[in-house]
Amino acid sequence: MNDFTTWPPLFVVDVEGNGANPPDLVEVAALPIRHGQPDTTTAGHWLIQPPNPVTPFAARVHGLTNQQLADHPRWETVAPQVHGLLGAAWICAHHAHVDYQVLSRHLPDWRPAGVIDTLRLARATYPDAPRHTLDALLTHTGTDLTHAPAQRHRATYDAYATAHLLLTMATHYDNWDALRDTAVPPGLPEDRQPTEEAPGLW
């Protein structure tokens, strides 16, 4: 059983983009883990008007349209708030390379203490699971998302789901160090593994 009192400050993050390559941010969620639980009372959530339109494909995925985002602030207004909340804490995400790279491009002066990838952690924790997508893992672990905000592929929902998945998997590790050594992807902050090629989005 993991001793959550030994965990450093950590935010589970999720980002949604406008479908461009590289993407412009349209939504960011940052959900802190405190005392072994997601703390929704101090979570951060931002909707952002992107400089380039949301593509039809992206709008179908997350449901955020150009019309819905038209009255929301631009990234340059939101960026100091996001940076201020995340600070130098750890971050966690599912397929964390994607979220880390997008956030790093938008926040060039930001660097987290480390990055936990629940995809990497799940492959080690549940090697016999049929698949390691977020949806498949939530089904595999029987995660209760009754109180999750919004819906799948929105940043708040995905961060909430990922946080619960992280905490479920954490019970398989004796302490933070064991979890960290398993879950930090190569090439990202706090990596202690031998170098290997980073996976792509697909």
Buried (B, 14 or more C-beta within 10 A) or exposed (E): EBEBEEBEBBBBBBBBBBBBEEBBBBBBBBBBBEEEEBEBEEBBBBBBBBEEBBBEEBBEBBBBBBEBBEEBBEBEEBBEBBBEBBEEBBBBBBBBBBBBBBBBEBBEEBEBBBBBBBBBBBBBBBEEBEEBBBEBBBEBBEBEEEEBBBEBBBBBBBBBBBBBBBBBBBEBBEBBEEBBEBBBBBBBBBBEEEEEEEBEEE
